[in-house]
């Protein structure tokens, strides 16, 4: 059974540690850090976990872990996944 | 054509085992050198694949042909210029999903590709199942599963590589071609039709690489096209498509997902192992902070600073050089070199052999050997990026980012090496900022120990520390003012923790040591010659005399001028000179403190100045010299007035 998860559109730096999210878009796709994220495979549609938000942001997607600072985190629009997980 | 040794280029993301493959193919016989026109190092070596000799190049970590960092741009330039006969992409099997995008780019560039699906052991341990044959059929190139740590799959990889080199295994047209959105596709096709030159990569890849500004690449392309005007128009046309880079990346990822359907089976459970638990411990600000402090203290301060710069240097310099070799050299010179000037140039106190060569071999070698050993250890284990993550927030406050922890910590060991390590920072602004801080406010191990011994009283030590901190803050804000203070974007991949292998660490340490010695040896020989010129031209006493008036203004006797001049030649000579002067009882407590502060902040040593000049140019050196001279003198003046206050004078004794 696939239950529709509850979603909420926010900027990544507003998420809390432990929360899951899906990347929606980047506010500045030309920024060098965002371009770095893109070549690392962190693209719209990617599901990730925010592992830590202090001292900086630590995100994990698949087997990849990335550290970004607040400036970069605030350029990423995400769909926060609350309630049920996606059953696939 | 067939006379030429075939060229094999190894590419792939960082930390996937490229260098391991390089060492296996070449037997670790690498020649590391700058790629022409850049400061990026490439390892080249002669190797053997099956029965034929090949030239192998190990490229720096590389995420995409849409290159961002100087290292990536060099790799791209290399592929475009050199027309390799074989490109081996090394992939971390655990991260196949996202590394396949690069495979698609390399295929799109029309390169003769072979994929090494490395770290299969780790992938298997994590429960991943990969059908490499199916993937190979879909991609149209060979995919060889390997675990290069254990040499697994190496034979098959060589067999496939030989087949590509012989030309008997040609890349087939991929079954499912990569499709971009129609608007983008049209612009790309248009761009391709504009290009006339001949390149090592496909015209489509050339057009795509034009999406980023990279002056070196543009020059390369415009010489082949004969006009730069057209390139500009081409780029404008490409950028008329909204977010072309995002669209390209998204299309490649879609394609990877299609290709991996049925190829990759991921276990449903989340990865959670011992390494994972340790990783969490290391990135936690409390526990990780303590580990970081321990690593800095035991690793850099005790092992590199204490054992390397102390015990080993003493052993080599005093026991071996000063007691055995130097007397021999001097006696030999007296016998065979009748000219004093030549004798002074080669031996005696400041000669090429006794100063230049001695510095390099008896001081630099042990310090750097211990340093590179420890550094390779924390690098290979994956600890370094975790430390950078922890410290990033603090570093941003002084206009740097977490990666600057490397050069700044190094500065406590040897400033010259630290300046060299500022190369690892991304923007020029950060590099200059770090170099300024290093030159100004970070005392190196050579002087640190002696200064600490000079200031036995708590009050004096505290005042010294406060002055150094003040200078650090002044330099940090001054640098931010000069070089700009935009909080730099920070994005760092944190690789999994791995148990480092001793063999790899020793190879790496040896290679780095060789490279570093080649960099500093000419510098020290140059310094010996410079001192010789100063002494013979009669400038030496004049320089010392010129130092005296400003020293008198901060209450220091003329005898101290010589100390500062020695301090410029070599930091610990300055500190040692001060130590001797204190023992003669010439200086009171206040003067000792003043001299210690000024000496710490005083202009960097001549080796560091030379390195600064080589890396950042003469104008920057002038700036650093003026800043350090001014700041150290100002700090001295401040201490002079402070110690004039009776209360403080009493405390200092």
Interface residues (C-beta under 8 A of the other chain):
Chain A: X26 X29 X30 X31 X32 X33 X34 X35 X36 X37 X38 X39 X40 X41 X43 X44 X45 X51 X52 X54 X55 X56 X58 X62 X63 X64 X65 X66 X67 X68 X69 X71 X72
Chain B: X63 X64 X66 X68 X94 X95 X97 X98 X101 X126 X243 X245 X246 X249 X250 X253 X271 X283 X284 X285 X385 X388 X389 X390 X392 X393 X394 X396 X401 X402 X487 X489 X490 X491 X492 X493 X494 X495 X496
